[in-house]
Amino acid sequence: MGCGAARPSLPPPPRRAPLIRPSLRPHCHRGYQ
């Protein structure tokens, strides 16, 4: 949920999104891990 708060302009990314592009959402990747 931390990802949505960080980027309200974008919809909540799927669980596989941070795994595919961890460089774009490093904060999300850490939250999902």
Helices and strands as residue ranges (DSSP letters): H 2-6, H 17-20, H 26-32
